[in-house]
């Protein structure tokens, strides 16, 4: 199973594109309908020409809802970076692209939307701007498709391109340690609490006992669905809705992780490689308070710079994060950190349970981090 998703600036047609591709309107909230703006994550599914069915996550594009966008990014196997033909690259295009790059989303297809509103010369010009934008990212060779959700132009080509790109992808591994970062919680009358998310690292089955972290609440799987189809078991990479027994909606929230009991221990401190985004106009100082995003979770943290008092835009370093509340994560998970108004940077988690809070400016500690990471700082953090 694969999951694809959208990204891009507000009003560039992400939800309209999803609706045109799938026949499903991902905007489910009355406020979203009234404001004609995606606020929360939206979900749909798409059957590709060869018969493969993939989950679809639609993210909000407005800068005020970046944290909601971040909750959907980590589970994407392929992202549709949406750029309107009549507006080209905008502020949130750049910020979303920086997040996708930090999170190392495996593949991207750039979609030039609203192609019916401009002539071919404008589409060519936007394509040239996109090529320059992507040049310094992991998506430098991503295919570009121009479409119109109104006339249907390019939609068949887009579906074929998605299918071709996913055919080059490896399915998610099953290592026997299922994790479902929860991105939605709701109640169905007569059934009770339902959570949704993208399953990673293992399978789940009906009647299985599960644990919800970081709270440690136990539950049992009473029902499983993928794309509204009831199933007895689900495999990694599936978009899943799980009906939980014995847990109220008040006991579960987005950012929690559903897993099998006994192996995943939440943490309040971890080691990581960190890169400060080059487009920022200020350095980042030791002990700055940030919001830390991984999976669907957001936790307030202090960032401890282990080598310097501050780092400049574009620099990489080793850090420890100290959290205000427990976080359920594992080694090699990707993360992003933000200030109230800006995406600052991110990287890869090295150790979720370090032995101690390190003393700063200790060469032997830095060398140990490099050794455990398997290479130089830049190689580890930048992939």
PyMOL commands that set and color helices and strands:
alter all, ss='L'
color gray80, all
select helices_A, chain A and resi 14-22+30-35+63-73+91-102+115-117+120-134+155-167+249-251+363-373+377-382
alter helices_A, ss='H'
color red, helices_A
select strands_A, chain A and resi 3-8+42-47+53-58+78-84+107-113+143-146+179-188+192-200+204-205+209-213+217-226+229-230+233-234+239-245+257-259+267-276+284-285+288-294+297-305+310-311+316-327+334-338+343-351
alter strands_A, ss='S'
color yellow, strands_A
deselect
rebuild
show_as cartoon
